[in-house]
Amino acid sequence: MADIPSKPIKGRGAVSNLANRFEKVLSETFDDGWWREELEDSVATQVQPDPARSIISRNQSPDIPFSQSINPYKGCEHGCVYCLSGDTPILYADGTYRPLKDVRIGDRIIGTVREGWYRRYAETEVQNHWATKKPAYRITLADGTQLVSSGDHRFLTERGWKFVTRIGPGRAQRPHLTMNNKLMGTGQFVSQPRENEEYRRGYLCGMIRGDGHLGSYRYSRAGRTQGDVHRFRLALTDLEALHRSRDYLTGFGINTREFVFQPATEERGPMHAIRTSARHQVECIKQLIAFPSEASDDWLKGFLAGIYDAEGHLAKKNIVRISNSDAEIIRHICMALDHFGFGYVLEPIERNGRKSLTVVRLNGGLAKILTFFHLTGPAIRRKCSITGTAIKSDVNLRVRSIEALDCVMTMYDITTGTGDFIANGVVSHNCFARPTHSYLDLSPGLDFETKLFYKQNAPELLREAFRRRSYQCSPIALGINTDAYQPIERQYRITRQLLEVLLEHRHPVSLLTKSALIERDLDILSEMAQHRLVAVMVSMTSLDPAIKRTLEPRTASPQARLRVLRSLSEAGIPTGVMVAPVIPVITDPEMESILAAAAEAGAVRAGYVLLRLPWEVKDLFRQWLEAHHPLKTNHVMSIIRQSRGGKDYDSRWGQRGTGTGKFAELLMRRFYLACKKLELNREGFILDISQFQPPPRPGDQISLF
């Protein structure tokens, strides 16, 4: 952590820049000329363009009342760490993996979510992807797993999130990995199969013997010299396996025809099939699926993938089972599992009047199941999903060594909807808001406030998103990570351009701001309000200008924010107040006064957020306390920990914004009583999504009306 200056820095909220090893970013210096009430900057603002490739971020958290948002700017004048080697395999939602450098925005991968006492694997979307150069470290675990990362990356351990290396002495040092810390996950991934000729033969053997119909029949037919019939048919509900089988057969010179074997019903989807009745092709298939006298590794991998696609399934408790009534097939399944060192159990099942069935059940839990999927490569991905599984494993993932590689490497990181991802079988972290500025090689301290980025192509990206046929209209929250009305918005006007696009296409939007600059856009907002397309929440922390100047030095005054509420309300725009953050001892006594003043100004909705201190933010906040309220520091931090389960921060859904414990319960009770007295929250903001008009797509006919 950086040394704390002898006095606060004029016009800025952060007291210092947290120490880091990040590279400098070349920027153009720009004096924003702050226009409300602050004096000239002691630290100049720098601004540069951010050529974004996407604009809408998706959200899955139940704590947030919107599913998608737009952030026109990075950094925030109002007031993470990474990364991994590009070769690190990242677990995808379909059970496969891909090197981190090849991951792309929009990909569906596996992250984690907290459900009660358990953290579980969950499907999430990649929202951002970037590269940088960092000093490299190699982390080696007891099971042989190796991870190459920067010293600032974080992994989930049995004792929470920890950085790879420490920074700072004594109390200032951050939680970091030590020997024998246990990382959470399944352990290293094995190599995925090569789809060579041997693998394809094995796959076709397992698939066709498990689920296909193949035979030649001879019988007499009137007027014919012979009645020989040759038939091959493979019928499946999963097109991935059917198309893989057809492609493999084509590669061996066997052409088949696809058709609908069974149409869809109310209970199940359609079943498609491929077939051929040509004698020479049926004979070729028989030769292809013959069991070899000596099976190679690749053939065995393909066979296990084919028989799993045909006869296997993954039960809810992460149990892989493969069943068949053919003793020869069961023998080859066991032979293949033995060859690769998998443990298994045979479970015979008697069936009345039918041939008995044998079930092969794999042992070893989730780690072995993922190894099976990665080693063999089944085609039916729904059978390979681990979503919903609790993160627990018997694999020894204790840290054995952390080695500085004495070199700078190109490394990569991603942002996901869950805030994490699975890197080579280990739960790996990414961050939000202030910490995300480190993604740009900048400090989450002063750099976050003074080095800003604007998305100059945001309006074009928004139209492009609306134009996609897959886009489903739902209200967009504008400016959630950082305020959409930064002081630089006066010059760059990105937020206004986005509002113009939203109005043009009749798309609903909600805004949360603490800036008086929103009054500039009353013309657009009032027109949107006439169509029930907009709602605005104004954030207020305190009515005391002295507290505002130290906590949010470059924002509009409390009086200016109340004026904004009144202006918006008089223009017919649904408005509310967000009391945030509520800081114990410092601002919590003002809650009722803030709500009363906002209601008088025209607010009809209200909310609050108890102070959150994720990641590096806790260090910045403690610095702020020691600089401005030194006698209250320990008392404030004590109440925060009482409200966060004994920690500085609790990220669990449903509790992140309100906390737990007596103080949190009292705060919630005070809020609801004040809202009831002031008649706030009697009705919700209802935005109309039915009016959405997407831009014309190439090839669309333009309506004459």
Backbone hydrogen bonds, N-H to C=O, Kabsch-Sander energy under -0.5 kcal/mol:
donor,donor_aa,acceptor,acceptor_aa,energy
12,R,9,I,-1.7
18,L,16,S,-0.6
26,L,24,K,-0.5
28,E,47,V,-0.7
29,T,27,S,-0.5
30,F,45,T,-2.5
32,D,30,F,-0.7
42,S,10,K,-1.0
46,Q,450,T,-4.2
47,V,28,E,-2.0
48,Q,452,L,-1.6
50,D,454,Y,-3.0
52,A,50,D,-1.9
57,S,55,I,-0.5
57,S,69,S,-3.0
59,N,67,S,-2.6
64,I,61,S,-1.2
66,F,64,I,-0.9
68,Q,475,P,-0.6
69,S,57,S,-2.3
70,I,477,A,-2.3
71,N,55,I,-0.5
74,K,453,F,-2.4
76,C,448,F,-2.5
79,G,77,E,-1.4
82,Y,80,C,-0.9
84,L,412,Y,-2.8
85,S,148,V,-2.7
86,G,410,T,-0.7
88,T,85,S,-1.7
90,I,98,R,-2.8
91,L,422,I,-2.0
92,Y,96,T,-3.2
93,A,108,R,-2.1
95,G,92,Y,-1.8
98,R,90,I,-1.7
100,L,88,T,-2.0
101,K,86,G,-2.4
102,D,99,P,-1.7
103,V,100,L,-1.2
106,G,126,V,-2.8
107,D,104,R,-2.1
109,I,107,D,-0.7
109,I,124,T,-2.4
110,I,91,L,-2.3
111,G,122,A,-3.5
113,V,120,R,-2.5
115,E,113,V,-0.6
115,E,118,Y,-3.7
118,Y,115,E,-2.0
120,R,113,V,-3.2
121,Y,389,T,-2.7
122,A,111,G,-2.2
124,T,109,I,-2.8
126,V,107,D,-2.4
127,Q,125,E,-0.5
127,Q,415,T,-3.7
128,N,415,T,-1.3
130,W,413,D,-2.0
132,T,411,M,-2.5
134,K,409,M,-2.5
136,A,407,C,-2.2
137,Y,149,S,-2.5
138,R,403,E,-2.9
139,I,137,Y,-0.5
139,I,147,L,-3.3
140,T,138,R,-0.5
140,T,401,S,-2.4
141,L,145,T,-2.8
142,A,398,R,-2.0
143,D,396,N,-1.0
144,G,141,L,-2.0
147,L,139,I,-2.3
149,S,137,Y,-2.3
149,S,147,L,-0.6
150,S,83,C,-2.4
153,H,150,S,-1.2
155,F,162,K,-2.4
156,L,427,V,-2.2
157,T,155,F,-0.5
157,T,160,G,-2.2
158,E,182,K,-1.7
160,G,157,T,-1.8
162,K,155,F,-2.4
163,F,175,P,-2.7
164,V,151,G,-0.6
164,V,153,H,-1.4
165,T,151,G,-2.1
172,A,169,P,-1.7
173,Q,170,G,-1.4
174,R,167,I,-0.6
177,L,163,F,-2.6
180,N,399,V,-2.5
181,N,178,T,-2.1
183,L,181,N,-0.6
183,L,397,L,-2.3
184,M,156,L,-2.6
186,T,425,G,-1.6
187,G,425,G,-1.8
195,E,193,P,-0.5
196,N,194,R,-2.0
200,R,196,N,-2.4
201,R,197,E,-2.2
202,G,198,E,-2.4
203,Y,199,Y,-2.7
204,L,200,R,-2.4
205,C,201,R,-2.1
206,G,202,G,-2.4
207,M,203,Y,-2.9
208,I,204,L,-2.6
209,R,205,C,-2.0
210,G,206,G,-1.5
211,D,207,M,-2.6
212,G,208,I,-2.2
213,H,233,R,-3.2
215,G,231,R,-2.3
217,Y,229,V,-3.1
224,R,221,R,-2.1
229,V,217,Y,-3.0
231,R,215,G,-3.0
232,F,276,T,-1.6
233,R,213,H,-2.6
234,L,274,I,-2.3
235,A,211,D,-0.6
236,L,272,H,-2.8
239,L,237,T,-0.7
242,L,238,D,-1.5
243,H,239,L,-3.0
244,R,240,E,-2.0
245,S,241,A,-2.4
246,R,242,L,-2.4
247,D,243,H,-2.5
248,Y,244,R,-2.7
249,L,245,S,-2.5
250,T,246,R,-2.4
251,G,247,D,-2.0
252,F,248,Y,-0.9
252,F,249,L,-0.8
253,G,250,T,-2.0
254,I,249,L,-2.6
255,N,253,G,-0.6
257,R,275,R,-2.3
259,F,273,A,-2.6
261,F,259,F,-0.7
261,F,271,M,-2.0
262,Q,271,M,-2.1
265,T,268,R,-2.7
271,M,262,Q,-2.9
272,H,236,L,-2.0
273,A,259,F,-2.7
274,I,234,L,-1.9
275,R,257,R,-1.4
276,T,232,F,-1.7
282,V,278,A,-2.4
283,E,279,R,-2.4
284,C,280,H,-1.8
285,I,281,Q,-2.1
286,K,282,V,-2.0
287,Q,283,E,-1.8
288,L,284,C,-2.3
289,I,285,I,-2.1
290,A,287,Q,-1.0
300,L,296,S,-2.4
301,K,297,D,-2.3
302,G,298,D,-2.4
303,F,299,W,-2.7
304,L,300,L,-2.4
305,A,301,K,-2.2
306,G,302,G,-2.7
307,I,303,F,-2.8
308,Y,304,L,-1.9
309,D,305,A,-2.4
310,A,306,G,-2.0
311,E,307,I,-3.1
312,G,308,Y,-2.1
313,H,321,R,-2.0
315,A,313,H,-0.6
315,A,319,I,-2.9
318,N,315,A,-1.6
321,R,313,H,-2.3
321,R,319,I,-0.5
322,I,360,V,-2.0
323,S,311,E,-1.4
324,N,358,T,-1.9
327,A,325,S,-0.6
330,I,326,D,-2.2
331,R,327,A,-2.3
332,H,328,E,-1.9
333,I,329,I,-2.3
334,C,330,I,-2.4
335,M,331,R,-2.3
336,A,332,H,-2.3
337,L,333,I,-2.4
338,D,334,C,-2.7
339,H,335,M,-2.1
340,F,336,A,-1.5
341,G,338,D,-1.1
342,F,337,L,-2.6
345,V,361,R,-2.3
347,E,359,V,-2.9
349,I,357,L,-3.5
351,R,354,R,-0.5
354,R,351,R,-2.1
357,L,349,I,-3.0
358,T,324,N,-2.3
359,V,347,E,-2.0
360,V,322,I,-3.3
361,R,345,V,-2.9
361,R,359,V,-0.6
362,L,320,V,-2.1
362,L,360,V,-0.5
363,N,343,G,-2.6
368,K,364,G,-0.8
369,I,365,G,-1.9
370,L,366,L,-2.7
371,T,367,A,-1.8
372,F,368,K,-2.4
373,F,369,I,-2.4
374,H,370,L,-2.9
375,L,371,T,-2.6
376,T,372,F,-2.1
377,G,373,F,-2.6
381,R,379,A,-1.1
383,K,380,I,-1.0
384,C,381,R,-2.0
385,S,382,R,-0.7
388,G,121,Y,-3.3
389,T,386,I,-2.0
391,I,119,R,-2.7
392,K,390,A,-1.4
397,L,395,V,-1.1
399,V,181,N,-2.5
400,R,140,T,-3.0
401,S,140,T,-1.6
403,E,138,R,-2.7
405,L,136,A,-2.4
409,M,134,K,-2.9
411,M,132,T,-3.7
411,M,409,M,-0.6
412,Y,84,L,-3.3
413,D,130,W,-1.8
415,T,128,N,-1.8
417,G,125,E,-1.2
421,F,428,S,-2.2
422,I,110,I,-1.0
423,A,421,F,-0.7
423,A,426,V,-2.9
424,N,89,P,-3.2
424,N,422,I,-0.6
426,V,423,A,-1.5
427,V,184,M,-2.4
428,S,421,F,-3.4
429,H,154,R,-2.1
430,N,419,G,-2.7
436,T,433,A,-1.0
437,H,433,A,-0.7
437,H,434,R,-1.7
438,S,435,P,-1.6
439,Y,436,T,-1.7
440,L,437,H,-1.6
441,D,438,S,-2.1
442,L,437,H,-1.1
446,L,16,S,-0.8
448,F,443,S,-0.5
448,F,445,G,-0.7
449,E,445,G,-0.8
449,E,446,L,-0.9
450,T,446,L,-1.8
451,K,447,D,-2.7
452,L,46,Q,-3.3
452,L,450,T,-0.6
453,F,74,K,-2.1
454,Y,48,Q,-1.5
455,K,72,P,-2.2
456,Q,454,Y,-1.3
458,A,455,K,-1.7
461,L,457,N,-2.2
462,L,458,A,-2.2
463,R,459,P,-2.1
464,E,460,E,-2.2
465,A,461,L,-2.3
466,F,462,L,-2.4
467,R,463,R,-1.8
468,R,464,E,-0.8
468,R,465,A,-0.8
471,Y,468,R,-1.3
476,I,508,P,-1.8
477,A,68,Q,-2.3
478,L,476,I,-0.6
478,L,510,S,-3.1
479,G,70,I,-3.9
479,G,477,A,-0.6
489,E,486,Q,-2.0
490,R,487,P,-1.5
491,Q,488,I,-0.9
492,Y,488,I,-2.6
493,R,489,E,-1.9
497,Q,493,R,-2.0
498,L,494,I,-2.1
499,L,495,T,-2.3
500,E,496,R,-2.2
501,V,497,Q,-1.8
502,L,498,L,-2.5
503,L,499,L,-2.7
504,E,500,E,-2.4
505,H,501,V,-1.8
506,R,503,L,-1.3
507,H,502,L,-2.9
509,V,533,L,-2.6
510,S,476,I,-2.6
511,L,535,A,-2.1
512,L,478,L,-0.9
513,T,537,M,-2.1
518,I,515,S,-0.9
519,E,516,A,-1.8
520,R,517,L,-1.6
521,D,518,I,-1.5
522,L,519,E,-1.6
525,L,521,D,-2.6
526,S,522,L,-2.7
527,E,523,D,-1.2
528,M,524,I,-2.3
529,A,525,L,-2.3
530,Q,526,S,-1.4
531,H,527,E,-0.7
531,H,528,M,-1.0
532,R,529,A,-1.7
533,L,528,M,-1.9
535,A,509,V,-1.1
536,V,574,P,-2.5
537,M,511,L,-3.1
538,V,576,G,-2.6
539,S,513,T,-2.7
539,S,537,M,-0.5
540,M,578,M,-2.6
548,K,544,D,-2.2
549,R,545,P,-2.2
550,T,546,A,-1.0
551,L,547,I,-2.6
552,E,548,K,-2.7
555,T,552,E,-1.4
556,A,514,K,-1.0
561,R,557,S,-2.1
562,L,558,P,-2.0
563,R,559,Q,-2.0
564,V,560,A,-2.0
565,L,561,R,-2.3
566,R,562,L,-2.1
567,S,563,R,-2.7
568,L,564,V,-2.8
569,S,565,L,-2.4
570,E,566,R,-2.5
571,A,567,S,-1.3
572,G,569,S,-1.7
573,I,568,L,-2.4
576,G,536,V,-1.6
577,V,605,R,-2.0
578,M,538,V,-2.3
579,V,577,V,-0.6
579,V,607,G,-2.9
580,A,540,M,-1.2
580,A,578,M,-1.2
582,V,609,V,-2.7
583,I,581,P,-0.8
586,I,584,P,-1.8
587,T,583,I,-2.3
588,D,583,I,-1.9
590,E,587,T,-2.0
591,M,588,D,-1.6
594,I,590,E,-2.8
595,L,591,M,-2.3
596,A,592,E,-2.2
597,A,593,S,-2.4
598,A,594,I,-2.4
599,A,595,L,-2.4
600,E,596,A,-2.1
601,A,597,A,-1.4
602,G,598,A,-0.5
602,G,599,A,-1.1
603,A,598,A,-2.5
604,V,575,T,-2.5
605,R,575,T,-1.0
607,G,577,V,-1.7
609,V,579,V,-1.8
610,L,657,G,-3.3
611,L,582,V,-2.2
617,V,614,P,-1.8
618,K,615,W,-1.3
619,D,616,E,-0.9
620,L,616,E,-1.7
621,F,617,V,-2.7
622,R,618,K,-2.0
623,Q,619,D,-2.0
624,W,620,L,-2.2
625,L,621,F,-2.7
626,E,622,R,-2.6
627,A,623,Q,-1.8
628,H,624,W,-2.5
629,H,625,L,-3.1
632,K,629,H,-1.4
633,T,629,H,-0.7
633,T,630,P,-0.5
636,V,632,K,-2.8
637,M,633,T,-2.5
638,S,634,N,-2.0
639,I,635,H,-1.9
640,I,636,V,-2.2
641,R,637,M,-2.2
642,Q,638,S,-2.1
643,S,639,I,-1.6
644,R,640,I,-0.5
644,R,641,R,-1.0
645,G,642,Q,-0.5
646,G,641,R,-3.2
647,K,644,R,-1.2
655,Q,652,R,-1.8
656,R,652,R,-1.2
659,G,655,Q,-2.3
660,T,643,S,-2.2
665,E,661,G,-2.4
666,L,662,K,-2.6
667,L,663,F,-2.5
668,M,664,A,-2.3
669,R,665,E,-2.2
670,R,666,L,-2.5
671,F,667,L,-2.3
672,Y,668,M,-2.3
673,L,669,R,-2.2
674,A,670,R,-2.3
675,C,671,F,-2.4
676,K,672,Y,-2.2
677,K,673,L,-2.2
678,L,674,A,-2.2
679,E,675,C,-0.6
679,E,676,K,-0.7
680,L,675,C,-2.6
681,N,604,V,-2.4
686,I,684,G,-0.6
687,L,685,F,-0.7
688,D,532,R,-2.8
689,I,687,L,-0.6
692,F,689,I,-1.1
693,Q,505,H,-2.8
700,D,697,R,-2.5
